[in-house]
């Protein structure tokens, strides 16, 4: 047996893990599933030495295993890639990958060898086209996830813990990751695979364990359990899967013509209406995120016009502040880094965009009004929390996402831009977010959703616009699309680029 976890307990303000036991074999992919807040990440951090258990024991290859820090766990061959990325943005990709083992010559870092080693590591995850000297902060969230995985793959690994590894990856990148997982299995390593993408698990996992409210509910052979059964065990009830779509598109809300911004938005034109959900599909690097950022004023537009409602004069949006003043909101894909003030309370995060209207004559915040406003939207979005004073960092991923949406709803926006709205959240929270987006559209809001999950776009959207290498190449109406057609459009400009190269 590779790893034995016996009767682990962990509590903070409330119990997080209660009597959790788990066994992993060498050469096994063992999936761990559960709702946000079920205790999955806490269990992973205990195994990886980042958190100390309150009680319980562990064994690694038959020997007592009680790492006091991450370095101690890594010395035993245990490596963890968290959903919350840990790259240092100002350092190069090569420096991030080999931060603790820089090759040296005569006491000086040998950058030639460092870059060559990093190039080989990046090739393992399909990033061989990247310059190893590129600062990590210049990459998108999906590419940063792959760099962290590459850093683990080049070191001695007995047990690799992957926390939501494919949440920001495209289908092609996911296949590259799965190939590396299969390679590690052949070498006898164990992989603890934490994911909310249940459809992946039957392809990659040997066994699946279910956590609910900090307790181990069951362990199944992956080929002997159905997804509905896993969902019922995760949430303790039958949540259903239907998303009601009772709405009609109304007047024009947003029109974008010839938008250009940076290297990844080269020619984007589209229109979106009140009461509809428009999806933006495309591969990583297609310009989905960058298009939303340019519309919201977070990135500078080099060309193109943005028209709001039925105006024949382009809107002036030079900053997010301009966008908010004109009735727009943007829910970023990176909620922990770009969306939330993690150490601050849920109350402060929800009311952040309304502070000016909550202040009195001398600029002092009216705390009573602030609390009433926060309570209204926390209740409206059913954000689960100990209290509105709980730090945002302590909320589950799904409730963090609801907190960001609540903040924008405080401002009553007419146009809402969502970038990967359900990335890294469990199936129950995902359905809640989907239903919320449908409700907002039914109220007459204009919703634009960029997502790497085609299934999500096909479930939610009235139309899907496809981006390929920075160009909007096709738009499909509901009922007139298929996965194959959308993927063919997403790849179209890549084929043209290869012919012209």
N, C-alpha and C positions, 0 to 999 in steps of 0.2 A: 504494500500500500504506500503510495507516495505521500499523502497528507491525511491526517486524522484530526478533526476538530471535535472536541468533546465537551458538551455542556457549557458553551460560552455564554456569559452574561455581560451586558453593558448598558449603563443608564447615564443619561445626562439629567435634564429636568424631569424626564420620564423614562421608563425602560425603553431601550432601543432593540436589544437582543435579549431573549429569555430562553436559556437552555438550548442553544442552537448546537446541533451536531451534524457533521458532514464528513464523508470519506471520498477521497479522490485516488484514482489509480494512475500509475505511470502510463503515458501514451493515451490518455483519455481527455476528451473535451467534455467538461462538465458544465452545463449551463445553469445559471442561477437567475430566476425570474421572480417578480413581485411588483406590487405597486410602488410608486415613489413614496419613500418614508418607511418601507417595509424592513429596512435594515441591511440591504444588499451591500451598499457602499461601505457601511460601518464594518461589516464582516470582512470585506476585502481589505480595508485599511488595517484591521487587526492582524490579518495574515501577513500583510506587507510591512508590519512594524511601525505604522504611522499612528496607531491608536493602541493603548493598553486595555485589555479586557478587565472587567471587575472580578470575574471568576471564570474557571474553566481551564482546560489545557489543550495543547496542540502537539502533534508529533509530525516530523518530516523525515521520511524514509526510516521510520522506527526509532528516531532519536527525539528527545524532548526539544521542542521548538518554541522559544519565547523571545522573539526579537524585540529589543528595546528601542530600535529606530529603523529607518529605512535601510541604512547601510548594513546593519546586522542581517536583515532579511535578504538583501542582495548578495551578501557573502555566502548565504546558503543556497543561492540560485533562484530566489523568489523575486520576481519583478512585477511591477504594477504600472499599468497605463490607465490613468484616471480620465473620466469624462471631462473634468475641469483641467484644461491643459496647463502644463508647467514649463513650457519653453520660455527662455529669457529673450524678449523681443529684440533687444539691441545687439545680441550676439548672432554670429552667422549660424547657418544650419550645421556646418561641420563642428563648430565649437559646442553647440547644444548637444549634438549626438555623442561627442567624445569628451564632454566637459570634465569627467573624472579620470580620464586616461589619455591626456594629450600626448602624442608622440613627440619626443624631444631628441635633439641632437646638440651635444655640447652644452646642455642646460637650457637651450632655447627651443621653443616650439617649432617643430619641423612642419611648416604649413603645406609644403608639397605633398608629404605623406598624409597629413591630416585631410587634405582635400581629396586625395585619391581614395583613402579609406571611406570618407563620407560619400563619395560618388558611388562606391560599391554598395554601401548601406542604403542609399536612396533608391538604387536600382531594385532592391528587394521589394519595395512597395510601389514601384512604377513611377518614381519621381526622378529618373535618371536625366531628364531634360533640365532640371533645376541646377543652377550654379551653387555649389556648396558654400560659396562666400556670401550668398544672399542673406540679409538679416531675417531672422525668423518672423519679426513683426510685419514683414512685407507680404506674408502668405495669408491666404484665407484660412478659415477655421478647419476645413476638411484636409487641406494639405498639412497644416500643423499637426493634426491628429496622426497622419501617416508618418510624419517625421518622428513623433514620439514613439510610435510602434517600431520604426526602423532602429531607433536607439536601443530598444530592448532586444531586437532580433540579432544584433551583432555581439551580444554578450552571452556568457554562459547562463543558460536558463534551464532550471529544473521545473519551475512552476511559473507560468505566465498568467497574470490576472488582467483581463481586458474588460474595462468598464465602459459599456456602450461604444464599442470600437467602430461601428459602422454608421453611427447616428448622422454623421456629416459626410459620408462617402457616397460616391456614385456606384452604380451596379458594377462597372468595370473595376473600380478600385476595391470594392468589396471582394470580387473574385481574386484579385491579387493577394489580399489579406488572407483569404481562405486557403490559397495555395501555400502561403507561409505557415499557416496553422497546421496544414497536413504535413509539411516538412518537419515541424517540431514534434509532431506526434510520432513520426517514424523514428526520430532520434530518442524517443522515450520521455519527452517532456509532457507535463500535464498542463492543460489550459482551463482556467476557470473563466467562463465566458458569461458576462452579465449583459443582458440585452432586453429591450422592450419589443424588439422586432421578432415576434414569435414565429413568423413564417420562416425565418432563417434557421431556427434551432433544429428542425428536423433534418436540415441539410448538413449541419456542421457538428451537432452535439451527439454524444453517445448516451448521456443521461441528463435529465433535467430535474432540478430541485426547486421547490416553490416556497418562498418566504411570505408570510403575511403577518403584519403587526409584530415583527420581531421574533416570530416563532417558525420553525421548520414544519411545514404542513405535509409535504410528501416528496418522494423522489421517484421518478419514472424512467423507464427506458424510453429514449426519444421516439422510437418507431412504434411505441405502444400507447401513446397518449395523444388526444386530439387537442387542437387549439382551443375550442370552446371549453373543454374540461380544464385546461390550464387557466383560462381566464376566470372560470368560476372559483377555482381554488385560490387564485391571486386576490380576488376582490370579495370572496365570500358570498357572492350573489350572482344572479344572471343579469348582466347589464344590457344585453341586446346590442345590436350593431347598426340599426337604422338611423339615418340622418334625414329628417324631414326637409323637403325642399318646396315649400309652398310660397312662391314669390314670383314677381315679374319685374323685368328690368324697366327702369323709368328714364328720366331725362339724363342727358350727358352730364357726367361729373368731372371727367378728366380726359384731356386729349394731349398726347405727346407726339411731336413731329421731329424727325431727323436728329434725335438726341445722340450726342457724342460726349463721352467723358472718360479720359484716361485711355488705357490700352484695351479695356474689356467692354466698353460701350461704344460701338462704332457706327451704328445706324439703327436706331430703335424708334418705331412709330406705332402707336396704338391708341385706342379710345376705350374708356370704361364708363359704365352707367351706374346710376343709383339703383340699388336693389339687386345688383349682380355681384357674383364672385368671379373675378378674372384670375386665372392661374398663369404663372410664368414657369415654364419648364425649360430644361437644358442641362447639359453636362456640367461638371465642375469647370470653371473658367469660361463659361458661356456668357457671363455678365449679368446673371439674375440679381445677385446682391448689389452689384455696382449700379444697375439701373434704378433700383429702389432708392439707393443712397443719393444718386444724382437728382432724382425727382424731389426728394426731401431736403435737398440743399446741403447734405452732409459732405458731398464731393462736388467739386467745381465742374460745371458744364462748359464744354468747349464750343459746342454748337447745338442748335435745336431750340425748340420752343415748348413750353408747357402752358396749356390753356385750362382754366378751371370753369366748370359749368358751361354756360352758353356764351361766355365772353369771346369776342373776336380779337381781344388784346391779350398778348401773352402775360402770364403772371410773372412777377419778379420774385424769385426764390433764390436768394444768395446764401441762406443759412437755414438750419433747422428752425430757428426762431421765426423766420419769415413763413416757413411752411405751417407751423403751428398756428400762427396768427390767421392764416388763410384756411383753417379748418382741416389740416392734415395731421396724421399721426403715423409713427413708424415703430413697429415692434421688431427689434434687431434679432438676428440669429444667435448672437452671443450674449445671452441675458446676464451672465455673471460678470463679464468684463465691461460690456457696453450698455447694459440695460438697468442694472440695479446698483444701489449703494449698499453693498452687502452688510457692513457693520451697523447700518442704520435700521431703525425699526420699520416694520411693515407700514405703520401709519405714515412715517416720513416718506417712504417710497411711493405710496399711493397718492399723496397730496403734492408731490414735488412739482408737478407742472401747473398747479393752481395756487402756489404760494402768494403770488401778486394779488389775487382776488380774495385771499384769506387774510390779508394784512389790513390793519387799521390805518388811521390817518397818519401815524408817525412810522409806518413800516413794521410795526410789531405784529407778529402772527397772533390771530385770535385762536387760542388753543381749543376753545370749546367748539367753534365752527370747524376747525381742522379735524378734531376727533369725530364730529358728527358726519363730516364728508367722507372720511376714511371708513367709518363704520358702514355707511350707506353702500359704498361700492364693494367693500369686503363681503358684505352680506349678499349683495346682488350677484357677485361672481362666485359665491360659495367658496371663498378662500379658506382652507383649513389651517388654523393657527392656534397657538396657546392663548394669545391675546394680540391686539394690534401693536403692542410694544415689543413683540418678539423680533429679534434681528432677522433681516431677510435671508442671511446666510443659513439660518437654521430651517428654512422652509424646504419642502421637497421641490423637485424640478417643476412639476405641474403647477404647484401653488405659487412658485416664483413667477412662472409665465402668466398666471392669472393676475398677480400683483401688478405686472407691467401693463397688462391690458386694462386693469382697473384705473391705473394712473391716467391713461389716455382717455378713457371714457369720462373721467372727471371733466375733460375739456370739451366734451360733446363734439368730437370731430365728425366731419361728413365723409372724409376719405381716409381709410385705414390701410396702411401698407404692412404686410406681415411677411417676414423673412424666416423660413423654416419654423412655423408656429408650434409644431409639436416635436421638435428635435429633442431626443433624450428624455421623453416623458412616457409614462406607462399607458397601457391600452385604455384604462378607464378614464384617465385624465385627458388622453387624446380625444376620445369621443366627446367629453365635456367641452373641449376647445372647439371641435368641429360644430357642435350644436350651438355654441355661442356665436361663432362666425355666421352661421345660418340665421340666427336670430337678429344679428346686427344688419345683415343684408335685407331681411324681411322688414326691418324698420326703415329701409330706404337708404342705408349707408352704402357707399361704394367700397368694396373690399378687393384688394389685390394681394394675392398669395404667391410667393416664390417658394418652391419646395423641390427637393431632390427625390421625393417619393411620388412616383407617378400614381400609385394607388390612392394617395391622399388627394391629389389634384383631381383625379377622375371621380372620387367620391364627393368632393366639395363643389367643384366649379361649374359655372354655366358655360364658360369658354376657356380654352387653354391656348395661350400664345407661347410659341417655342422660340427660344434663343439659341443661336449657334455661333460661336466665336464672335460674340458681340453684336450680332445682327438678328433682328426679329425676322424669321424666315417663313413662319406659317402660323395661322390661327385656326383652331378647330372649334366648332360648335358642339355642345352636348349632343350625344347620339350619333355624331359623325366622326368620332375619333376611335383609335385603337392604340394599344401600347406600341405596336410595331410601327404605325404611322408616325407617332410622336417621336420615337427613337430615331427613325429614319430622318426626320426633319432636324433633330438635334445633332445628327452626325453630318448633315449635308455640307456645311461650310468647312468642316474638317477635311472632307474629301477634296473640296476645291482648293484648300490651302496646300494639301499634299501635291496636287497636280501642278500648282504654280511654283512649288519649292524647287 
